[in-house]
Amino acid sequence: MLVLSATILVAGAFQLHPGAGQPVSTTRYVLLTFDDGPDPRYTPQVLSVLRQQGAKAVFFVVGKQVEAHPELLRDILAGGHTLGNHTFTHASINGKTPGEVLEEVRRTDSIVAEITGENLRWFRPPRGFYTERNYLTLQQAGKVVVMWDAGLEKERIKEPAALVDYLTFRVKGKDNLVLLLHDGDPDNSHDRTTTVEALPLLIDELRRLGYSFVDPSSVEGQEFISSYAVTHQRYK
Ligand SMILES: [Zn+2]
């Protein structure tokens, strides 16, 4: 039943216009996802923008960041957002044994459950790398791997409006989108200030382009993510 509804949701992006016989795009959906937090420098600002804009998101949290900033995890949930698992150490899972992958997953599951009581269903591998063997291990552990269509941040682009333009250029014509942003920096290699500045511009622009924001905590939102996960597998 869940699978059937998800198919309808995605297929429903195009409908025949009654009378005209021309396909018209009726509904476009976008899911915002934030990786690498929680981080006291950026997560509160991201939550504030999302609250002002009335948009919900999935936060793929890193276990060691959760351990250091448990209060931010509660703030994310209080904002009506959804949590996902982004490993404990943020090391690539490629090259890890199934046992090591499960250890990364379970350490984060367990600290998140301890703080919030939440069970994490969605998983995103660090840097988006995973093997078929990893995928099967994660699946057996009840995790759903959620990838993305395009990432906002680009090292060479520092101007928030230019980042938004470049992102919307790359996803032009797509009706169902998952976007990757970052609200943290577990490896101390990136400043996320530009992300925070670009976020309200991005949300405005996506709305202007006709996108509705997926609420990942809703039944429809969960179906959207499940369906997306099935059709966007990329082993590396
Ligand atoms: Zn990451």
Residues whose N, C-alpha, C, O or C-beta is under 5 A from the ligand:
A	BS01	ZN	D35 D36 P126 R127
